[in-house]
Amino acid sequence: MSGKTKICGLIGNPVEHSFSPFIHNTISEKLGIDMVYGTFCVKDDLEAAVKGGYELGIQGFNVTVPHKQNVINALAKVDDIAGMIGAVNTLVRVDGGYKGYNTDIIGFVRELADAGIDICANTFFIIGAGGAARAIAYILAYSKAKDIYMYNRTKEKALDIQEHIYSNLGVKIHVVDTPYVEGLTDYVAVQTTSVGLSPKVDEMPVTDERFYDAAKCGVDIIYNPFETAFMKQFAKRGKPSYNGLAMLLYQAVAAYELWNDCEVDSMVVKETYDLLRKKLGL
């Protein structure tokens, strides 16, 4: 590290569980790029934190819960797709501030492809209505998913996403009052909340057993723990489930490429994923 070292990091609350520093610092080491990555717990004054980062010369940030939507108000520019989604998870330094992007959608689509899940051929049931849910709902609608359902404890947030997607894409998603819908089966359940995140590993966003009985498989964007309580519900039913580790890695690679104007080759991506699994004891 020197006076010329680029600094990037993660803004959110909480952030101590994150493996993002490991991913980005591993990629920097393998590519020989002079960049370091850390975490910044931001609880309240998000705009002041972003402005302070710019004044300190920080090259870029990732943004996680609960700031992916509100951070837009603190940006100099917003990428067109991120603007249509209404959520940002990557900030890149530009003249006068930061430009916001959404690389969550890249990570999610690549994870589904790895799992052999064809978006067009499936119905999706999204749990949650935060920034990640908004991005996932948007890319599913844009990619012509068979159907999309959404449940959130605060229904108004889900209705806001429903209206936003309809106004931008002309696609109507179904906002429901309960996570179990009579007659709905064979869907891909997508868990986008922070419920079950370490250290509260025994918590589940949905406790109704019928929700898991009706689903064909589950995707949880949480990656710590590696197998969440949500995923265990599918395992005990003999159904596949996938955590957010691959999504995390793919969205991180996309952000890294934006910050450094480079391309991370597939071998470095694979080696980083293998090291992540080793770090988790897998």
N, C-alpha and C positions, 0 to 999 in steps of 0.2 A: 504494500500500500504506500502511495506517495501523494504529493500535492496534486498530481494529475489524475488520480484514481476517480473513476465515475462512481457515484453513490446512488443506489436505488433502494426501495424498500416497500414494505407493506403497511398500509393504513387500515385500521379497523379496531374493533373492540368485541371480543378479545383477540389477541394475536399470538399469545405465548405458545399455543398449540401448533403453530404453522410450520410446515416443512418447506415453505417457499424459500427461506434463506439457504437451505441445503441444496435445493434444486438449482437456483441461480448461481450460487457460488461454485457448485460442481461444474456447471456449464462453463463458467468463466475460466476455471482452472483447466478444463480440457481444451478450450479454444485459445487459451493464452491471452484473454482479454482482461484489461486492467479495470475491473469493476467489482465492487462489493455490494452486498445486499443485506439489509437488516429489517427489523420490525419497529413500528411506531404505533403505540396504543393511543388512539384518539377517541376520547369519550364524548366531548361536547362541541367545542368550537372548530368545526371542520374547515371552514373557510380560512380561519387564521392559520391552521396547520398547513394547508396547501400553499397559502401565500408565504408562510415562513419557509417551507421547503424550497420554494422557488428562489427566495432571497438567499438561502444557504447554498444554492447551486446544485441541488439534487436533480439528477438527470430524469428520474421518473419514479412512479409509484404503481403498485398494485393496490386495489381498493377492495375490501371485503366487508362483510356485515358489520354494522348496519348502514353503511354510507354509500352504497352503489348508486342510489338515485339522487340523494341530496348533493353529492359531490359535483354534479353537473353545474350547479349554481356558482361553483368556485373556479370554473374553467374559462380559458380564453377562447377555445375552440372545441367543437365536438364532431367526431366522425359521423358521416351521414347515417350509417347503419346503427351506431350507438345511439344517435339522436332519435331515430325511429323506435328503437327498443325502449328508450327512456331509462337506461341504466348503463353505467360505465364501470369497468374494473381495471383499466390500465390508463395511466397518465404518462404522456410523453412531453418532455420539455420543448417549447417553441418560443418564439419571440413574444414577450409580454405575459407568459404564463404557461399553462399546460394544455395539451389537446387530449381529449378523452376518447378512448376506444373500448370496444367490448370484445375481448378474446375468449370469454366464457363460451360463446356460441361455437367457436372453433373447437375448443376442448370437448364440449358435449357431443357434437356431431362425430368427431373422430372416435370417441369412446363407444358410441352406438355402433359405428362401423366395425370396430374391433370385436364387439360382442355379436355381430351378425344380425343386428336389429335394423330392419328396413323401415325408415320413417313412414314412407307412403303406405306401407302394408299394415300399419298398426294404429290402434287407439292408445292414447296416452292419458294418464291420470296424474296430474301434478298436485303435490301437497306443498302448500306455502304460496305466498304472494309477494315475496321480497324481490330484490334486484336480480338474483339468479333465476327465480321463477319467471320473471318478466322476460328475461333474455331467452330462456328455454322455450317458453310459450310462443314467443315471436318466431324463433327459428323453426319450430315444429309447424306452425301455421304457414310460414313462408315456404317450407319444404313439402307442403301438402300432406300432412299427416291425415290418416283416415278420420280421426275425430280427436278432440282434446277436451278433457274435463279438468276442473280446478276446484280445490277445496282449501279454504283458509279460515282460521278461527275468527279473524276480522274480515267479514264478507266484503266490506266496502273496498278493501285493497284489491281483492280478486276482481270485483266489478270494474275497478279502474283499469286493470289490465285488459279485461274483456273489451271495454270501450276503446281503449288505445289500439288494440290489435284490429278491431273491426274498422276503425276509422282509417288505419294505415294500409291494411291488407284486404279488407272486405271479408274476413273470415270470422265466424262466430264461434267462440269457445263457450263451453257450458260451465257456469259457476253454480256449484251445488251447495246445499245446506249441511250435508253430512258426508263423511268419506265413503259411506256405503250407499250405492245407488242400486235399487231393486232392478234386476234384469241385466245389469251391465257386467260383462265378464270378459276375460281374455285380454286385458289391457296391460300395458307397461306402466307400472307405478313408479313415479319419479319423486323422490323425497328431496326438497330443496331448502328445508329449514335448518336451524342450528340445533334442533332437538336431538339428543343422543351424542353430541360432540363431547370429546374428552374434556373434563373428567366425569361428566354426568352420563356415563356410558349405558346406564340401564333405562334411560328415558326413551319413549317412542312417540312420534308425532301422531300416530293413529293407534288406538287400542282396540278398536272393533275388529274382531277376528275375521268377520265376513269380508272385510276389505282385502285381506291377504288371500283368503280362500278364492276370491273371484279373479285375482290378478294372475297373469301368466309369468311375470318376472318383475324384479325390482331394481331400480337404480337409485343409489343414495349418493348425493354429491359430497357427503362427509367422507373423509379418508382417515381420520384419527378418532376412534379406533378403526382398524382395518376392516373388521366385521362389526357393524353396528347392530343395535337391538332390532332395528327395522329389517336389516338383512337376515338376521337370525330367524325371523318369522317366515321368510321364504325358504331358508335352509331346512327348517323342520317340516316343511311341506314338500320337500324334494324339488323345489323350483329354483331356477338360477337367480342370482342377484349380483350386482356390481357396485363397487364403491367408487368414490370420486378421485382415486389416485391417478388414474390415466387422464381424466379430465383436467385435474390440477396440473399435471405435467404438460399436456398439450397446450393449455392456455398460457402456461408460464413460458413455454418455448416461443409462442407467438409474441408475447410481450417482450421477451428478451431480444428478439429480432427487430422489433420496433425501436427499442432503446439504443441498439448498437448498429443498426443498419447493416445487418448481416444475415446469413442463413445458417441455421443449426442443422447439420446433416443428420441423417437417420441413425447412424451408428452412435453418435453422441447422445441422441435421444434414448436409444435402447440401453446404452451403458448407464445413463443417469437413472432410468427406470429400475434397472437391476440393482443399482446402489441404494435406491429408495427402499426397495423390498428388503434388502439386506439390513438396512437401518431399522426397519420395522420387525426384523427377526423372522422374515418369511422365507 
